[in-house]
């Protein structure tokens, strides 16, 4: 009994040691801290807050991976920070998709198999679906050379395209245009016929009688494809307009929040929350050595979680070009998000973005991205750049400046 108590105490002391630097960083205040839709009272819940921050997957510059495209760079130091931030936002969506927002990571503790599979999607190898290799090469179609810095909108468009190859996670990725989110388009994209309905449609009419009568109208109601919603914005000309600050902070309070991509010119950060007028962010500007899967098929994840003090910056120092992220696992989550936006975002005189029911008549028709013939399951991905080049997606649109 004594040894068990001793090991528990030892574990607790280790956690306190890990977070010692954190505790000195945050001010002693009664204010609430918001992290990706969850609130923490700084004065009484510091360790819980810091555990929540360290649980986020942290992607940084890496070196010594296989050259991108066979002859390209073997490190993304100096140019890949926005790609890494995009990876972090997407990884948070996948954590919510498979493990839930309340899942927490503990150092050197065995994690669920879904966690390992998520991590493997982002390893720096050409056959991993969201690797730096795949993102950089898909960026060529967005007018970005390999090794060139991405902005928030470009990384959003790249994630939208790569997600079409990813069968395991099966996400619908919607990137808004012209600062406008269209409810009708999202529902069109996320509604998919359940297997029972598809099977019924192929069956002879006689076979429908018993099954459909017993199950009622819901038997053929469309299923919902989990939604990753990215809203690229320009919140000013050369600097953020203070009129948007409150609405921007409100987004981190929403249960669907995946934070924001942004930072300073050529210097990207992944913003996960705020304290007062300071944004809390994960910083990808640390160069670590490439990590691959081990012989047993798992990944050593120690370098994929940030145990250093979380960084903060005043919100008014933020570059006006940002991209907000949200995840809606079920349709009710999206409906709830729409209600929150109407209540908290659309109440402002100068709105941060618009939410409309119907597809604007002056826009080109909305065509949900087509599922390509080449698919991937989990961390496996297409192996040749020719298949990427053959993949022709609908034309992307540039967002308008406010």
VMD Tcl script that draws the C-alpha trace (Angstrom):
set ca {
  {0.00 0.00 0.00}
  {2.83 2.32 0.90}
  {4.61 1.71 -2.40}
  {1.45 2.57 -4.37}
  {1.08 5.83 -2.47}
  {4.73 6.58 -3.04}
  {4.44 6.05 -6.82}
  {1.37 8.31 -7.00}
  {3.26 11.00 -5.07}
  {6.28 10.59 -7.32}
  {4.09 10.98 -10.43}
  {2.51 14.11 -8.95}
  {5.92 15.61 -8.10}
  {7.15 14.92 -11.65}
  {4.16 16.74 -13.08}
  {4.79 19.73 -10.81}
  {8.45 19.77 -11.92}
  {7.46 19.71 -15.59}
  {5.10 22.64 -15.09}
  {7.28 24.68 -12.72}
  {8.29 27.12 -15.45}
  {4.71 27.49 -16.60}
  {3.50 28.48 -13.15}
  {5.90 31.41 -13.01}
  {4.86 32.62 -16.45}
  {1.16 33.22 -15.82}
  {0.21 36.24 -13.69}
  {-1.64 35.81 -10.40}
  {-5.10 36.92 -11.43}
  {-8.77 36.03 -11.00}
  {-9.31 36.19 -14.77}
  {-10.51 33.23 -16.80}
  {-8.25 31.64 -19.39}
  {-9.95 30.20 -22.45}
  {-8.29 27.32 -24.34}
  {-10.09 25.91 -27.40}
  {-13.59 26.26 -25.98}
  {-12.74 25.36 -22.38}
  {-12.34 27.81 -19.51}
  {-9.86 27.59 -16.65}
  {-9.74 29.76 -13.55}
  {-6.08 30.73 -13.40}
  {-5.92 31.13 -9.64}
  {-7.22 27.66 -8.72}
  {-6.79 25.54 -11.87}
  {-3.24 26.24 -13.06}
  {-2.10 22.62 -13.26}
  {-5.30 21.65 -15.11}
  {-4.79 24.53 -17.53}
  {-1.17 23.63 -18.22}
  {-2.02 19.97 -18.66}
  {-4.65 21.01 -21.22}
  {-2.09 23.09 -23.15}
  {0.60 20.40 -23.15}
  {-1.90 17.82 -24.44}
  {-2.16 19.63 -27.80}
  {-0.08 18.08 -30.56}
  {2.85 20.39 -31.25}
  {4.46 20.39 -34.69}
  {7.71 22.27 -35.24}
  {10.41 22.67 -37.84}
  {12.23 19.37 -38.44}
  {15.50 18.46 -40.09}
  {16.99 15.31 -41.66}
  {13.79 14.03 -43.26}
  {13.86 12.63 -46.81}
  {14.20 15.43 -49.42}
  {10.82 16.77 -50.53}
  {10.11 15.65 -54.08}
  {13.29 13.56 -54.04}
  {15.66 16.47 -54.61}
  {14.13 19.28 -52.53}
  {14.83 20.48 -48.98}
  {15.33 18.00 -46.12}
  {14.37 20.60 -43.50}
  {11.54 23.13 -43.34}
  {13.39 25.50 -40.99}
  {12.77 29.10 -42.03}
  {9.80 28.46 -44.33}
  {7.46 25.77 -42.94}
  {6.00 27.50 -39.87}
  {2.51 28.11 -41.33}
  {2.38 24.54 -42.64}
  {3.20 23.31 -39.12}
  {0.46 25.53 -37.66}
  {-1.98 24.09 -40.18}
  {-0.94 20.61 -39.09}
  {-1.59 21.55 -35.44}
  {-5.07 22.86 -36.18}
  {-5.97 19.77 -38.21}
  {-4.50 17.46 -35.55}
  {-6.73 19.10 -32.95}
  {-9.74 18.41 -35.20}
  {-8.72 14.74 -35.47}
  {-8.26 14.48 -31.69}
  {-11.80 15.84 -31.24}
  {-13.05 13.50 -33.96}
  {-11.65 10.28 -32.48}
  {-10.89 10.96 -28.80}
  {-13.02 13.99 -27.84}
  {-12.08 17.46 -26.62}
  {-11.74 16.26 -23.00}
  {-9.09 13.65 -23.83}
  {-5.80 14.43 -22.12}
  {-2.24 13.37 -22.74}
  {0.13 12.19 -20.02}
  {3.84 11.82 -20.49}
  {5.10 8.23 -20.93}
  {1.61 6.80 -20.58}
  {0.23 4.37 -23.14}
  {-2.21 6.20 -25.40}
  {-5.21 4.95 -27.39}
  {-4.42 3.41 -30.77}
  {-6.34 6.25 -32.46}
  {-3.87 8.73 -30.97}
  {-0.92 6.89 -32.51}
  {-2.70 6.69 -35.83}
  {-3.43 10.43 -35.79}
  {0.23 11.18 -35.03}
  {1.38 8.99 -37.92}
  {-0.71 11.05 -40.35}
  {1.70 13.97 -39.74}
  {5.13 12.30 -39.80}
  {7.64 13.89 -42.18}
  {7.41 11.20 -44.86}
  {6.01 11.40 -48.36}
  {3.60 8.51 -47.68}
  {1.92 10.21 -44.68}
  {-1.25 12.02 -45.66}
  {-0.61 15.38 -43.92}
  {3.19 15.37 -43.97}
  {5.27 18.44 -44.74}
  {6.03 16.66 -48.06}
  {2.40 16.38 -49.11}
  {1.54 19.92 -47.95}
  {4.49 21.52 -49.72}
  {3.81 19.64 -52.96}
  {0.08 20.39 -52.88}
  {1.02 24.05 -52.37}
  {2.56 24.10 -55.84}
  {-1.00 23.99 -57.20}
  {-1.72 27.10 -55.11}
  {1.15 28.98 -56.74}
  {3.68 28.32 -53.98}
  {7.10 26.89 -54.76}
  {8.47 24.23 -52.42}
  {10.30 26.10 -49.70}
  {8.14 29.22 -50.04}
  {6.24 30.63 -47.08}
  {2.47 30.01 -46.94}
  {-0.23 32.40 -45.70}
  {-3.28 31.24 -43.69}
  {-5.58 31.01 -46.73}
  {-3.09 28.94 -48.74}
  {-2.62 26.39 -45.97}
  {-6.41 26.14 -45.60}
  {-6.80 25.39 -49.32}
  {-4.04 22.77 -49.15}
  {-5.68 21.01 -46.18}
  {-9.01 21.02 -48.03}
  {-7.44 19.21 -50.98}
  {-5.39 16.72 -48.96}
  {-8.41 15.73 -46.84}
  {-10.08 14.32 -49.97}
  {-7.44 11.57 -50.06}
  {-7.96 10.62 -46.40}
  {-10.62 7.92 -46.01}
  {-9.95 7.05 -42.38}
  {-10.73 10.48 -40.95}
  {-13.41 11.20 -43.57}
  {-13.60 14.95 -42.96}
  {-15.55 17.51 -44.92}
  {-13.32 20.60 -45.13}
  {-15.03 23.90 -45.90}
  {-12.95 27.02 -46.48}
  {-15.08 30.17 -46.58}
  {-14.59 32.78 -49.28}
  {-15.24 36.52 -49.27}
  {-15.52 36.43 -45.46}
  {-18.82 34.57 -45.80}
  {-19.90 31.17 -44.42}
  {-22.84 29.67 -46.35}
  {-25.00 27.29 -44.28}
  {-26.68 25.74 -47.33}
  {-23.33 24.83 -48.92}
  {-21.96 23.26 -45.74}
  {-25.07 21.12 -45.24}
  {-24.90 20.04 -48.86}
  {-21.27 19.00 -48.40}
  {-21.68 17.26 -45.03}
  {-24.90 15.35 -45.65}
  {-24.16 11.86 -46.90}
  {-26.60 9.01 -47.44}
  {-26.22 6.28 -44.80}
  {-25.31 2.81 -46.02}
  {-28.84 1.51 -45.36}
  {-30.30 4.16 -47.66}
  {-27.80 3.43 -50.43}
  {-28.47 -0.29 -50.17}
  {-32.20 0.30 -50.19}
  {-31.90 2.41 -53.32}
  {-30.22 -0.48 -55.13}
  {-32.72 -3.10 -53.89}
  {-35.98 -4.10 -55.63}
  {-39.01 -2.06 -54.45}
  {-40.62 -5.10 -52.71}
  {-37.72 -5.36 -50.28}
  {-38.33 -1.82 -49.00}
  {-41.69 -2.49 -47.39}
  {-40.72 -4.25 -44.18}
  {-37.50 -2.40 -43.46}
  {-38.65 1.17 -44.13}
  {-42.00 0.80 -42.40}
  {-40.41 -0.56 -39.24}
  {-37.71 2.13 -39.07}
  {-39.84 5.12 -40.06}
  {-38.69 8.25 -41.92}
  {-35.30 8.35 -40.17}
  {-34.20 5.21 -42.02}
  {-33.20 7.29 -45.05}
  {-32.23 10.53 -43.32}
  {-28.78 11.71 -44.39}
  {-25.77 11.12 -42.15}
  {-23.35 13.93 -41.24}
  {-19.71 13.99 -42.32}
  {-17.56 15.59 -39.56}
  {-16.82 19.19 -40.54}
  {-13.56 21.10 -40.39}
  {-14.59 24.72 -40.99}
  {-11.84 27.23 -41.76}
  {-12.60 30.94 -42.06}
  {-9.72 32.98 -43.59}
  {-10.05 36.66 -42.73}
  {-8.28 39.97 -43.10}
  {-9.06 42.00 -39.99}
  {-7.50 45.27 -41.08}
  {-5.05 46.68 -43.60}
  {-1.61 46.82 -41.96}
  {-2.64 45.89 -38.43}
  {-5.66 44.38 -36.73}
  {-8.58 46.76 -36.36}
  {-9.44 46.98 -32.61}
  {-13.14 46.78 -33.48}
  {-12.68 43.05 -34.19}
  {-10.91 42.15 -30.93}
  {-13.95 41.11 -28.87}
  {-15.44 39.00 -31.66}
  {-12.06 37.34 -32.30}
  {-11.77 36.40 -28.61}
  {-15.34 35.08 -28.57}
  {-14.34 32.45 -31.13}
  {-11.96 30.81 -28.62}
  {-14.88 30.41 -26.20}
  {-16.96 28.35 -28.61}
  {-16.99 24.59 -27.87}
  {-16.27 24.00 -31.57}
  {-13.08 26.14 -31.49}
  {-9.88 24.89 -33.13}
  {-8.13 28.21 -32.49}
  {-6.59 30.35 -35.22}
  {-3.69 30.45 -37.66}
  {-1.83 33.74 -37.85}
  {1.07 35.63 -36.32}
  {3.32 38.25 -37.82}
  {4.63 38.63 -41.39}
  {6.51 35.42 -42.30}
  {6.23 34.27 -38.68}
  {3.29 31.93 -38.05}
  {1.83 30.77 -34.73}
  {-1.03 28.48 -33.73}
  {-3.29 30.46 -31.38}
  {-5.19 28.26 -28.94}
  {-6.70 30.72 -26.45}
  {-6.45 33.96 -24.56}
  {-6.01 35.60 -21.17}
  {-7.32 39.17 -21.05}
  {-5.97 40.88 -24.18}
  {-3.13 38.39 -24.64}
  {-3.35 35.49 -27.06}
  {-1.84 32.15 -26.00}
  {-0.07 30.28 -28.79}
  {2.06 27.28 -29.70}
  {5.22 28.27 -31.52}
  {6.61 26.04 -34.31}
  {9.95 27.90 -34.51}
  {12.06 25.18 -32.88}
  {14.05 22.84 -35.12}
  {13.96 19.20 -34.03}
  {15.26 16.04 -35.68}
  {12.94 13.94 -37.82}
  {11.12 11.20 -35.88}
  {9.94 8.03 -37.64}
  {7.90 5.04 -36.50}
  {9.74 2.52 -34.33}
  {10.05 -1.21 -34.99}
  {6.84 -1.92 -33.05}
  {4.92 0.48 -35.31}
  {4.48 3.25 -32.71}
  {5.89 6.78 -32.62}
  {7.90 8.20 -29.72}
  {5.75 11.25 -29.03}
  {7.92 13.10 -26.51}
  {8.89 15.81 -29.02}
  {5.30 16.29 -30.21}
  {4.06 17.98 -27.03}
  {5.25 21.37 -25.80}
  {6.32 21.29 -22.14}
  {7.90 24.73 -22.28}
  {6.07 27.82 -21.03}
  {3.27 28.74 -23.45}
  {3.94 32.01 -25.20}
  {1.64 35.01 -25.26}
  {1.32 38.15 -27.34}
  {-0.94 41.19 -27.21}
  {-3.82 40.73 -29.62}
  {-3.20 44.16 -31.21}
  {0.25 42.95 -32.35}
  {-1.40 40.26 -34.46}
  {-1.03 40.48 -38.24}
  {-4.51 41.14 -39.72}
  {-4.35 38.04 -41.98}
  {-5.70 35.09 -39.96}
  {-7.74 31.91 -40.34}
  {-10.20 30.73 -37.69}
  {-10.86 27.01 -37.28}
  {-13.88 25.12 -35.97}
  {-14.81 21.44 -35.74}
  {-18.39 20.15 -35.84}
  {-18.51 16.38 -35.36}
  {-22.30 16.23 -35.67}
  {-24.90 18.38 -37.35}
  {-26.16 19.60 -33.97}
  {-22.65 20.97 -33.29}
  {-22.81 23.00 -36.49}
  {-26.33 24.25 -35.71}
  {-25.12 25.28 -32.25}
  {-22.12 27.07 -33.81}
  {-24.44 29.00 -36.15}
  {-26.50 30.13 -33.15}
  {-23.39 31.28 -31.30}
  {-22.14 33.20 -34.34}
  {-25.48 34.96 -34.73}
  {-25.48 35.86 -31.06}
  {-21.83 36.87 -30.56}
  {-20.33 37.74 -33.97}
  {-23.18 39.16 -36.04}
  {-24.27 41.57 -33.28}
  {-21.28 43.83 -34.06}
  {-21.71 46.88 -36.31}
  {-18.59 45.94 -38.27}
  {-18.85 42.17 -38.57}
  {-15.77 39.98 -38.56}
  {-17.44 37.67 -41.08}
  {-20.92 36.92 -42.43}
  {-23.09 33.83 -41.93}
  {-25.81 33.42 -44.56}
  {-28.41 30.72 -45.14}
  {-28.47 30.63 -48.93}
  {-25.71 30.48 -51.54}
  {-25.25 34.02 -52.94}
  {-26.81 34.25 -56.42}
  {-23.85 36.18 -57.89}
  {-21.37 33.45 -56.87}
  {-20.51 30.49 -59.10}
  {-22.56 27.38 -58.18}
  {-21.28 25.44 -55.17}
  {-19.91 22.03 -56.10}
  {-18.81 19.86 -53.15}
  {-15.21 18.70 -53.67}
  {-15.25 15.36 -55.49}
  {-13.74 12.33 -53.87}
  {-10.74 11.30 -55.98}
  {-10.19 7.72 -57.10}
  {-6.87 7.53 -55.24}
  {-7.56 7.23 -51.51}
  {-5.69 6.63 -48.30}
  {-6.50 4.98 -45.03}
  {-4.88 6.45 -41.94}
  {-1.26 7.40 -42.42}
  {-0.79 5.84 -45.87}
  {-0.97 8.16 -48.82}
  {-0.44 8.53 -52.53}
  {3.06 7.69 -53.54}
  {3.68 9.71 -56.68}
  {3.52 13.37 -57.51}
  {1.95 12.50 -60.88}
  {-1.26 11.51 -59.14}
  {-1.26 14.86 -57.35}
  {-0.83 16.68 -60.66}
  {-3.69 14.74 -62.26}
  {-5.98 15.66 -59.39}
  {-7.95 18.66 -60.64}
  {-10.09 20.41 -58.03}
  {-12.58 23.23 -58.50}
  {-11.00 26.66 -58.76}
  {-10.18 28.36 -55.48}
  {-11.09 31.95 -54.78}
  {-9.09 34.65 -53.12}
  {-10.68 36.18 -50.04}
  {-11.48 39.86 -50.26}
  {-9.79 42.34 -47.98}
  {-12.02 44.15 -45.52}
}
mol new
graphics top color blue
foreach p $ca { graphics top sphere $p radius 0.5 }
foreach p [lrange $ca 0 end-1] q [lrange $ca 1 end] { graphics top cylinder $p $q radius 0.2 }
display resetview
